[in-house]
Amino acid sequence: MTIGQELLQELTLEATVTRRYLDSVPFDNFDYKPAEKSETIERLAIHVAEIIAWWTSCINNYKHDF
């Protein structure tokens, strides 16, 4: 298996897990916080969705600057 094939397999798995997580977000209660010091569930969901976009940045730019 090539590195590209391994990366594609990893991204496919990550996308599946991300979709499953986002499907479980209570969109009717965006202000919900899993813990007192946590971000809201809305912000956490956005963060999880953004992680997939980081892969594109890393691949296209050979790095990701936080």
C-alpha positions in Angstrom: 0.0 0.0 0.0 1.4 3.4 -1.0 1.6 6.4 1.4 -1.2 8.0 -0.6 -3.4 5.0 -0.2 -2.8 4.9 3.5 -3.5 8.6 3.8 -6.8 8.2 1.9 -7.8 5.2 4.1 -7.1 7.3 7.2 -9.0 10.3 5.9 -12.0 8.1 5.0 -12.0 6.7 8.5 -11.7 10.2 10.1 -14.6 11.4 7.9 -16.8 8.6 9.0 -16.1 9.2 12.7 -16.6 13.0 12.2 -20.0 12.5 10.5 -21.1 10.1 13.3 -20.1 12.7 15.9 -21.8 15.6 14.1 -24.9 13.5 13.6 -25.1 13.1 17.4 -24.9 16.9 18.2 -28.1 18.2 19.7 -28.7 21.0 17.2 -31.7 22.2 19.1 -29.5 23.1 22.1 -26.3 24.8 20.9 -25.7 26.3 24.3 -25.2 22.9 25.9 -21.8 22.4 27.6 -20.5 18.9 28.3 -18.7 20.3 31.3 -18.8 23.6 33.1 -15.4 24.8 31.7 -16.1 23.4 28.2 -16.9 25.3 25.1 -20.5 25.1 23.9 -21.5 22.0 21.9 -21.9 24.3 18.8 -18.3 25.5 19.1 -17.0 22.0 19.7 -18.9 20.7 16.6 -17.4 23.4 14.5 -14.0 22.6 15.8 -14.4 18.9 14.9 -15.6 19.8 11.4 -12.7 22.1 10.9 -10.1 19.4 11.7 -10.8 17.7 8.4 -10.0 21.0 6.6 -6.6 21.0 8.2 -5.6 17.9 6.2 -6.1 19.9 3.0 -4.0 22.7 4.3 -1.2 20.3 5.3 -1.2 18.5 2.0 -1.4 21.6 -0.2 1.2 23.6 1.8 3.3 20.7 3.3 2.6 22.2 6.7 -0.1 23.7 8.9 0.5 26.8 10.9 -1.7 27.1 13.9 
